[in-house]
Amino acid sequence: MEEYMRKLSILLLLIIFVLISTVTLASWNFKAKDAIYSISVDGKGEFIAIGSRDDYVYLLSKDGNKLWEFKVGGTVNSVSISPDGGYIVVGSEDRYVYLLDKSGNLIWKVLFQDIISGVGISDGGKYISVSTSSLDRSLYLLDSKGNVLWKRSIGEELHSTSISYDGSTVLCGGKGATVYAFDTGGKPLWNFQANGYIRAISISPDKKYIAVGSEDNNIYLLDINGKEIWHYTVGDYVLSVGCSNDAKVVVGGSRDKNLYILDERGNLISKIGNTQEVWATNVSPDGTFICVGNFEGSFSSATLKEIISAKNLRIRRYIWIGICIGILIAIYILSILFSSTRKEIERRRWGRVTSGVRLFWKYKTMYLFILPTILFLATFNYYPAFSGIYHAFTDWHPGGVTTWVGWENFRQMKYDQYLTVGIKNLLLLLITNIIKTLTMPLLVAELVFHLRSFKAQYWMRVAYVLPIVVPGIVSILLWTMIYDPNIGLLNQLLRSIGLERYTHSWLGEPGIALWSIIFMGIPWVGAFPFLIYYGGLISVPSELFDAAKVDGATSFQRFFNIDLPLLLGQIKLLIVLTYIGTMQDFTTIFIMTGGGPASSTYVPALQLYYSAMRFNKFGYASAIATVLFIVILIGTIINMRYVRSSIEYEA
């Protein structure tokens, strides 16, 4: 009975874990290489254009098939597809506006004075609106050939623009919290004042309504004359908006990681949680399907009916979780009430408790002295470790809301190009570091150990160990100066001997930056491995060396038959420590290159640091840390299991 209840409990716990880990499924998904910043849908809802931070524009069909991709010279800040689906206009961080046809061929590109923050296009590509950001701060209207029809200096940093299907209304908004409206000739029509930075603007396909997203945490719906109809307050900045015909469906993506779906009266239809900030969203003209893209590069699309069904499914999922928890509680109560051996179990348990208490009281002084150490270890070692494993399954923001996302962080790792590059670099660093640890320190230890003069041995030991008192940061900065392309010692030396053609920007060229880091510290005689090897050698019985000398063994024979087998214990220790240190360390790379140039010196630990400290993705960083922990643990177990010294084999 007890065995049956135990198995049933385990099964219910697994069911609860699966139910909790389940995330809302969309009709279909698409994964870009980096954050998605813009989404546009054509007038018939047949094509979807996506702009990403990975410098690509993607065109998808409404079924999720990728039709083509086009690479530009920088982050795609904005993309817009013409209502007829024939043209796609792209605004990029490289200051160019690109016009593409429906097959992804470049028609023209125009260079502007500043970064392009927003673009819009009318039917047939007749008119194109362009907004610029921090320096130029202007709104432009172009014709179909890329010629500037007019320019209006707004005087504030702009973030978004939109144009009606017929081109009769051109909108822009930005840091001044104002939406500006112009006609085709550039004449001002009206202004709308919000209470925060205007992040997004979208005109409905039927040219009746305008959706506005602001940093005052509001989604606004205006009529075509700029009059406010309603506003809806969300949990944080509104980063993106979309509006269907007749405003039957208005969508807004927020920094609070939720997608808000509203009806024409401003009532909430559904609120969908996301794993990251919703930087891009849009809705088809008829309001039947909704698209959303986030900072992770994940894009999904679902019909409104599916979204409502998913909401009901989540409610049912929570009900089932409650039922499973209730059954578990009932099983526990039954196991206590109906267990035939309950009294015997309680008697034995109480006996163990009293025995433990007596033993603790007997050695109370020793336990009291060790208690602070245990508390510090639990607080600063074990608690952070277990907390990191737990938070690997969450979207974690310290001090804010923590959301359970299941395996989403681990799935994201498959698409992290920086992590992929980092793993390749880590393998190279791991191999070279182990080679460096197993060669030069061992060679120097052998040479010092076999010096005939004990005084010479002493001073050589001091000479090789003394550099350990120098802080590691000093050594890193020293080598950074050595590699300096202008005044560095290495290039100066090459120039002085007539080899100027071999000079390089050692840390600035992707092909050699990682190898420059690998070769720093040459001849790689670390004080710690040197002492470990030397300590192993002085522990070898001198009788073995005398016997080898009597037998006529050469130095190489003695090394391979006596020294090396008896040093396998030290070698195992150094391999484990080098393996762990290489997997965890990113200090050298962080200080010398920061992971660059490009991503040529990235390692997983550096991506962990950047994810947490720069991008505020603590949950994803915890997932990387958890994977590193598992890899380190497996590697250490394998090393401890299969690398043994001759003394261990004899035992």
N, C-alpha and C positions, 0 to 999 in steps of 0.2 A: 504493500500500500504506500509506504513512504517513498519507495523507488519510483512508483508511478506518479506520485505527486511532485517529486523532484523533476522528473522529465517534463511533466506538464508545465511546471513553473518556468523551466528553461525555454520551452517552446513559446510560452506567452511573452517572456522577456524579449525573445527574438522578434516576435510579431510587433511588439511595442516599438522596438528599435527601428524596424523597417518602416512602420507607420510614421514615426517622427522624422526619419531621414528622407521620406518621400517629399519631393518638391513639385510644385505645380507644373504640369506638362503643357507644352504648346502644341499647335498643329504641326509645326516644323521649326527647326532651329538652324542657324548659320553661325559659324565662328570666324570672325576676323582675326588678324594677327595682333591687334591691339585695340585700344578703346574706340568705340563707335561714337562719333560726334554729331552725325546728321543722318536723317532718313527722309526720303521724299517718295511720294506715290503719285503715279500719273492719273489723269482724269477718269480713266476707265477701271482703275484698280488692277491692271494687268501686270504692271512692272513696278519694281521697288529699287530705288537707287540708295546706296549706303556710302557714307564717307567715314574714313577711319584714320586714327592717328598713325597707322602703319604706312601712310602715304598712298593708299590705294582707294580707288572708287570701284564699287562692285554694283553690277546690275543683276537683279534676281527676278525670276518670274513669280507670279502670285502663289505658285506651288512650291517655291523654295529652291528651284533649280538655278544655279549660278550660270548666267549667260556669258558674262565676260568680266574681266577686271582690267583696270587701267592705272598705271603708276604715275604719280606726279612727283614734284620735287620737294614736297614737305607734307606736314600734317594736313589732312583734308578737314578744314573747319566747317565747311558748309557745302551742301550739294542740293540741286533742285532739278527735277525732271519736268519737262513741258507737259501741259495737259494732254496733248495728242501723243505723248510718248516718243516723239521723234528726236528730241534733243535733251542733253544733260549738261548743265552748267556746274562748274566746280570752282570753289574758292579755296585757295591753299595758303599755308603759312609761308610758302616760298614767294609770296606777293604776286602770283600769277592767277588770272582767271582763265579757265579752260572751257572750251565748248566742244562737246563730243556729239557724234550722231548716235543713233540707236544701236549701231553695231560696235560702238566703242572706239571708233576712229576719230582722231583729233581733227577738228575743223580749223580752229585757230586758238591762240593763247595770247593774252595781253598782260603786260607787266605794269603793276601799279607802284606807287611810292611807299606803300605800307602793307602790313599783313592784312589779308582778306578775312574779315570776320563773318560775312554773310553774303549769300547770293539768292536771287530769285529769277524766274523765267516765266514769260507769258506764253500763250498758246502759239504753237508754230515757231517758237524761238524769236518772235518779232522784237521783243524788248527784254532786256536783262538788267536787273538791279544789282548793285554791288555796294557793300558797306565796308569801310576800313576802320581799323581800331585805334591804337594809341597815339600815332603821330599825325597821320593825315586827317582822320576824324571826319570823313566826308561820305556823302551818298552820291552814287553815280547811276546814270541810266545809259545803257549801251544799246545800239541797234544789233541786228542779226549778224553783222560783219565785224563786230567788236569796236566800232567807232563810238566815241563818247558823245552822246547827245546833250547832256548837261551834267553839271556837278554842283552839289550844294554842300557847303562847309557847315557842318552842324556844330562844331566847337566842343564836342564831347566824345569820349571813346564809345564807338558804336559796337554792338554785339550781334545784331540781327537785322535782316531786311526781308520783305516779302512783297510780291507784286500780284495783282489780280490777274485772272485768266486773260482778260482783254487788254491788260496793261494800263487801264485808266486810273488805277490807284497804286501808288508806290509808298510803302511804309518802311520806317527804320526806327530803331530804339537802342538805347545803351545806358551808359553810366548816369546820365542825368535824370533817369526815371521818367522820361517822356517818350511817347510814341508820336512821331512826326509823319504826316500824310501829305503827299504831293500828287498832282495830276501828271499826265504824260508830258506836258510841257515844262514841268518843274515848278509849277505854281503851288504855293502852300494851300492846303485844303483845311486842315484842322490839326490840333494837338490834343493828346490825352495824357494827363498827369497821374502817374502811379506814385507809390511811396517807397519804391526801391528800384535798383538797377533792372532795366528791361533785358531779360535773358533770351526770350523767344517770342516770335510773332508768326501767326499763321492766318491767312485769309481763306475762308471757306470757298470751295469750288464755284458755288453759285453767286459769289461776290455779295453776300448779304451780311455776313458776320465775320468778326475778327477775334481770334483767341490770342491772349497775351499772357506770358509768364514772367513773373517779377521776383526779385530778391526780397520783396516784402511778404513773401510766403503766400501770394495770392495768384490764382488763375482768374483772369478777367475775360468776360465775353462782352464785346462791343458790337454795335451795329456799324454799318459801312460809313456812317457819318461821325463815328467816334464817340457815340453816347454809350455809357456803361449800362448794360442790361442786368448783369449780376457778377458777383465775384465769389470764389470759393477759397477758403483758407486751408492750406496744407501744413505739414509739420516742419518744412524747411524751404530753402530757396527752390523756386520752380525753374528747372533747367531746360525744359522742352515742352512744346505744345503742338496739338493738331486739332483740326476742326472739319467735320463733315458737312455735307449739304444741309441747309436749314438748321445747323448746329444741333442735330439730333444726338450726335456723339461728339463730345469734347474730351480730349485726353491731355493729361499733363504729367510729366516726369519730374520727380523731385530729388533733392539731395538727401532726403530722409529715406531713400531707397524704396520708394513706393511709386507705383503707377496709378493715377487717379482717373477713373472713367466717369464722366458726368453726362447728364441729359441736357436738353435744351433749356430747362428751367434751373439748372445748377444743382440738381439733386445728384447725390452719389449713387452711381449704378454699381460700381465695384472698386475695391482698393486691393491692388496686387502687390505683395512684397517681392522685392528683388534682392539679390546678393550684393549689389553694388549700386552706386548712384545712377539714376536713369538720365543719361546725358542726351538721349535721342528717342523720340517717339513720333508716331503719326498714325493717321486713320484713313481708311479708304474713303473716297467721296460719298459712297452710299452708306458708310458707317458699319459695314458688315464685318470687316476684319481690322485688327489693330496690330501695329508693329512697335517693337521696343528694342532698344540697344543700350548697353551699359558700359561702364568703364573697363570691364574685363574683356570687351570685344565680343560678348555674347549677344546675338540677335535672335529674336523669336517673334513668331506671328501666330495669332489665333483669332478665330471668329468670336464675335460678341457672345454668341450662344455657348460656345465652348468655355469662355471665361466665366459666365454665370454658372455653368455646370460644374466647373472646377471649384468655384466658391462653395457650392452645395457639397461637393466631394470632400472638401476640407472639413466642413462641419461634421459630415458623417465619420471622417477619420478621427476627429477628436472624440466623438461618441464611442467609437470602437476602442480607442485608447483607454477611456474611462471604464468601459466594460472589462477590458483585460486587467486593469489595475484592481478593479473590484473582485475579479475572480482570484487574483493572486492573494489578496487580503483574506478571502474566504478559505483558500487552500491553507494559508498559514494558521488561521484559527482552527480549522479542522484537524490539522496535523498536531496541534497542541491538545485538543480535546479528546481525540480518539487514538492517540499513540499508546500502544500497550506497554511500552517500555519507558513512558514519560517519567515515572518516579525514579526508576533506576538511572536514567540519563541525568535527571536533576541532582541525584545524590552524588554521582561521579563528578558532575560539573562543579558542584559546591565543594567537593573534596579537593579538586584541582585548584579552585580559587583560594581556599584556606591555606593549602600547601604553598601556593605562590606568595600569599601575603606573609606567611611565616618566613619564607626564604628572603623576601624583600626586606622584612624588618631585621633579619639577622645581619644583612650586608647593607643596611640603610645608609651608612656613611659613604661607602663607595658609590652607591647609586646616586646619592646627593651630589657628589663631586662630578659625576659624569652627566648629570641632568642638564646643565647649561649647554654642553656640547650637543646633546641630543636635540634640545630645543632649537639651537642655531642651525643644525643640519636640517631639521624638519622644516624650519621657516624659510631658509635661504637656499636650500638645495632641492629637497623632495617636493615641497609645495609648488615652487615654480615649475618643476618638471611635470608633475601631474596636471597642473593648471594649463600648461602649454599643450599637453595631449588633448585635454578636454576642449580647449579653445580652437584646436585645429579643425573641429567640426562645427565651428560657429563663425558668424560674421561679427567680429569682436572689436569694439571701440571702447577702450578703458574710460570709465566715467560716464559712458553713454549706454545705449541699448545694445544688448548682446542677443543676436538671433541665431537659432540653431539652423544650420544649412546642410547637415549631413555630410555627404562625400563631395560636395560641390567644390571645396577648396582643392581637394586632391584631383578632381577632374580638370580643374583649371590649369594644374601643373603640366598637363599633357600639351597644352597650347602655348605655354610660356616660352617664347623663343630665347629669352635671356637665360632661362634655366637650362634649356637644351645646350646652348653654347657653354654655359658654366659647367655642366657635367663633363663635356669633352675636355675642357681645360683642366678640370679637377683630376681626371684620369691621368693626364700628362704630368701634372704637378705631383700626383701621388707616386707615379713610377719613378720620376726623377728624384724626388725627395728620399724615397727608400734607397735608391742607388747611392745617393750622396751619403746617407747615414751608414750604409753597410761597407763603404769603401775607404774613403780618406781618413775618417777617425780611427778605423781599425788599423789601417796601415801605420799611421803615426803612433798609435798605442803600442804596436809591435816594435817599432823602431826605438821608442823611448824605453820600453821594458827591457830590451836586450842591450842597452848601453852598459858598458862594463863599469863605468864610474857611477856610484850611487849619488854623488853630488851633482853630476851632470843630469841624472834622471830627475833629481829634485828640481833643479832650475828649469829644465825643459817642461816639467809638469806645471810649474808656476807660469811659465811663458804662455802655455796653451790655455790655461784656465783663467788667467788674469782678465782677458777681454769680457768674461761673463759679467763683470761688475759694471760694464757700460750699458746703459739702458738701450733696449731694442730699438726705440724710436730714433735714437741717435744714429745707429747703424743704417736704418732705412733712409733717413735724410741724407746721410753721407753718400750712399749709393745713388740717391736721386741727383745729387750734385755731380757725381762722377759721370752719370749718363746725360747730363745737360748737353743739348746739341751745340750750344754756343760757347760756354766757358767750361764745360765738363772735362775732367782729366782724360777720359778715354778718347774723345775726339781730338783734344789737344795733342795727345801722344801720337795718334795716327798722323796728324798733320806734320808733326815734327820729324817723322821718319819717312816722309814722302808718300804716305798712303791715304791722302785726302779723299780719294775716290771711295774709300771704305767707310767714311764717316756717315753716321746716320742720326736721325732723331730717334734714339734707342727706345724711348717710351712713347713715341708719337706715331709710330708706324705699325699698323695692325699685324703685319707679318712677323715682326721681331720683338714686339713689346713683351709678350709672354716669355719668350726665351731670354730676354734681358733680365726679367725678374728671376727666372730659374738660375741664371749664371751669377747673380749677385752673391757675395760672400765667398767667392772662390779664394782658397782651395777647399772650402767647405769642411774645415776641421772644427766642428762644434765642441765646445767644452764639455757639455753633458755626455754625449756619446763617447767622447774620448775617455772621460773618467770611468764610465761604465765598462768599457773594454779593458782599460788599464786595471780596474779593480778585479775583473774576471781573470786577467792574466796573473796577477800576483797571488790569486787564490789557488792556482794550479800547483799541485805538489811538485817540488823541485826534483824529486826522485824520477819523475817521468822524463824531465829534460835530460837528466844524467843518463838514464837508460837509453834514450834515443841517441845521445852522443856516443855511447859505447857501441850501439848497434850500427853506427856509421850513417845515421839519417842526415840528409841535407836539410837546409833551412826550410825549403819548400815542403819536403816530406813531413818535417816536424809541424809546420803550420797546418797542413791539411789533415794530418793524422792525430795530432794532439791538441793544438790550440783551437782550431775551428770546432771540432766536436764538443769540446768542453766549454766553448763560448756560446753554444746554441741557446742557452738560457738567457744570456744577455742580448743576443740577437733577437730572440722572441720579444723581450721587453721593449727594445728599441723599435722594432717593427710596429708593435701595437701602439706605442706612444706617437711614432711618426704618422701612422695611419689616422689616429684620432686627431692629432694636431693639424694635419693637412686638411682633413674634412671640415674642421671647425674654423680654421684661421682665414681671415680675410684682411687683416690689419695692413700687411705689406701692400697688397693690391689697392686697398682703399686709399692709402696715403700716396702711393706712387702714381697710380693711373686712374683711380676711381672706377675701374672696370673698363675704361677705354684703352686706346681709341676705338670708337664705335662700341662693340661689345667684346673685343678680342681678348680681354683679360678677366672677363666675368667668371665668378665661381658661385656655386649655390649659396654659400654663407653670405656673400655680398648681396645677392638678390634677396635673401632673408632680411638683411639689415635695411635695404632700401624699401622693401615692401612695408616694413613696420614703421620706420622713422621718416621716410619721405612721402609715402603714398597712404599712410595711415591704414594699411591693410593688415592688421594684427592677426586676424584669423588665418589669412593666407600664409603669413610669416610663420605662424605656429604649425601649419601643415608642413611647410618645408622643413622646419626644425624636427618635426616628428619623423619624417622620412629619413633625414640625416641621422637621427638617433637609431632608427632601425638598421640602416646600412652600417653604421659604426658598430652596433652590437653584433650583427651577423659577422662582419669582418673580424672583430675581436675574438668571437667564439671559435671561428675557423682557425685563426692563428694559434689560440691557446690549445686547441684540440690536436692540431697536426704538426706544430713546430715544437719539438722536444729535444732537450740536450741528452747526451749519452748517459748522464747521471740519472735522469728521469726514466730512461728506458730500462736501466738496470734495476731501478726501484720497482 
